[in-house]
Amino acid sequence: MKKLSSIIILILSGIFLVQAQESLLWDYPVKPGTEEWKKFKTKKQMVEACQIPPEILKNISTPDLVTICINYPLFNDYIAYNDERMGVNAIIESINGFIALAQREDAVKELIRRYSDFPILEKIQKEPASKDYHIPYKLPFIELILSNNEFLGKFDCTKLEELRMIALKKYEDKLKNIEVYSLFNIKKTMLLLATIIDRQNSPKLSPEQKDMITSFIKHYNHCSYDLLTEISKIIIL
């Protein structure tokens, strides 16, 4: 797993995958791949460069703040953690854009909309300069954000079901395009669906199925193939 993570980090490192919208009130002043970024000597310097000035942050709209968070230059840092969820949680707790987003009442609505609009590719984009190259890498990041209690904990029953249906469609579409979406990618959608189902505590599930959902969430990073197979059946019920 660590070897695989290292390979993925090398692939993604130095690539700022989403172009910021021109209308954004603020954009990251220094990005990976630029000469300015190469001058950073420590991770702390990189993180500090990604913090939004407080006087600007309070005036950024929620849609723009979601865009800024999705565009976070060091988003792929989560891959370096033994537990990817801890990696995403570290980002959410240390970057003031994410901290502010978690406090916005309309963040849930905007995150659902953005996730729903995120496309599923049917062909691999091999050129980093392609506008679609980032999509297969960025989508798992969004799914891990949505799986995080800081955000998912704010979803009411209606929003949870809405998110579940969107995630289920993403899951089905990824399975139709396995040339683009590996198990590494698909597992993030499975985690999001399992976490939603666990919160919904559906009476349609048997005690055994609920136990499997709980076990999958707990052992997500190192779950067995057999458990993964069973979860793939439960999340489509």
N, C-alpha and C positions, 0 to 999 in steps of 0.2 A: 504493500500500500504506500509506504513512504517513498519507494523508488518511483512508483507511478505518479505520486504527487509532485516529486521533483521534476519529472519530465514535463508535466503539464505547466508547472510554474515557469520553466524555461521557455516553453512555447509562448506563454502569455506575457511574460515579463517584458516590460518596456513598450507595450502596445496599449495606447489609450483607445479603447474600442468603440466608444460612442461619441460622435461629434455633437458638441453642445449646440443648442439652438441659439440663433443670433439674437433672439429676443430676451435671453436670460439676463436678469439684473446683474448676475455675477457668474463668473466661470473660473475654474482653477487656473491661476496665473502661470503655473509651471506644470508641465505634463511629461510623463515618461517618453523617452525618445528624443527630447530636446536637449540642447547643449546645457541649458540651465539645470535641468534635472540631473544630468551626468555629474554636475559639480557637487551634488549632495554627497556627504561622506557617511552619514548615519541615517538609520531608519527614522529616528526622531525628527530630523530635518525634513524628511519627505512628508511625514504626518503633519507637521506644523504648517507646511505649505498647502495642505489640503483643508485647513480650518478656515471657515468663513468669518470675515470680520464681523463682530457682534452688531455693529451699527447698520450693517448691510443685511445681516441674517434676518433681523426682525421685520424687514420690509419685503422679503422674498415671498412670493405667492406659494401656496402649497403645491400646485402643479409644477412650478419651476423647481421647487425644493426637491420634489421626487426625482425630477430629471437630473439634478445635481448629484443626488445620492446614488442614483443608478450609474452615473458617470464617474463615480469615485475611482481615481486612478489606481489605487492599491486594492481594488475589490478582490483580486485573486489571492490576496494574503491568506484568506480562510483555508486555502488548500494545504498550507504548510502545517496546519494543526492536525493532531491525531484525531480530534473530533471537529469536523467542519463547522458544527453548530457553535462551538466555542469560539472559533475563528470569526464567524459572522457576529457573534455577540460582542467580541472584543472591538470590532469595527463600530458597531452601534453605540457602544458605551464610550468610545474615545473620540469620535468625530462629531463636532458640534452640529453639523447639518443633520445627522441621523438623530441626535438627541432632541433637536428642535422638532423634527418631523414626528417623532414618537409622541410629542406633546400636542400636536395639531389635531383638533377634533375632526377635520375633514380629510385626514391622512388616509383613513381606511377606504373611503370612497375613491380617492385618487389612486391608491395602490391597486385596487381591484380593476379600475379602468385601464391603468397602464399595463397590468399583467394580462388582461383580456386582449388588449391590442397587440401584444408582443407576438410577432409571427413565428410560425414553425417552418423552417426551411426544408425544401425537398431535395436540394442539391448542396454538396459541400462547396463552400466558398474558399478557394485556396489562396487568393490574393488578400493580404492584410489591408490593402488600400480599399478593398471593396466595402461598400456601405453596409453590406449584410454579413461581413466576416465575423463581427462580434456576437451575433445573435445566439449561436449555440452555447457560447461561454457565459454570456450575460444572463440568460434566462435562469440557470440554476442558482445564480446569486440572488435574483429576485425571489425565487421560490424559498430559499433559505431565510431571507428577510421576512417573508410572509409567515414562515413556520415559527419564527421567533416570538416568544410570549410578549415581548414589548409591543408588538403590533397585533398578532393574532389574538391576544388577550382582550383587545378592544373591539373585537367583532361580536355583534349580537347574533342571535339565531338566524335571522334572515340573511345577514351578510355572510355568515359562515356557509350557509347552503348555497348562496350565490357563488362564493369562492370555490366551493367544492365542485360545482358543475363546470366552472371554468377550468379548474385544475384537471378534472377528469377528461375534458376535451383535449387539453394539452398532452395528457398522458397517452391518449389514444392516437393523437397525431404524431407524437414522437415514435410510437411503436410502428407506425406506418413508414417511418423514415429513419430506420436504424443505421443507414449508411452515414447519416449526419449525427444522430443522437445515440451515444454509447450508453451502456448500463450506468457508468459514472454519472451521466447526465440524467437519465431516466429515474435513477434512485432519488433524486431531489424532488421530483414530482410525486413519487410514491410516499416520501416522507411528509410532504405537505398534505397529501390526501389522508394519510394515516393520522396525522396530528389533528386535522379537522374532524375526522370520524371519531377520534378519541374524545374530543371536546363535545361532540354532539351526543355521545353516549346513546346511540340509536338502539331502540328495543328490537330492531330487526336482526341484530347480531346475536349469535349464541354466546354464552360465557366463554367458550373455547376460542371463538373468533376475537372477542374482546381481549382475551389474554394474549393472543398472537399480535394484535395491534400494539398492546402495551410493550410486549417483548421487542417488537421491531423498533419502536421508538427508542427504547432503552439501549438496545444493542445495534443501533442503526449502522455504525461504522464497521462492525464486524459480524453482521448477522449471517446465518448460514444460508446456503442456496435453497434448502428446503423451506425455510421460513420466508425467504424472499418470494418463492413460488406461491406459497399460501397467501401472502399479503397481496400479490398481484391479482388473486381471485377475489379477495374481500373488498378491495377498493373500488371494484367495478359493480358491486351489488347495488 
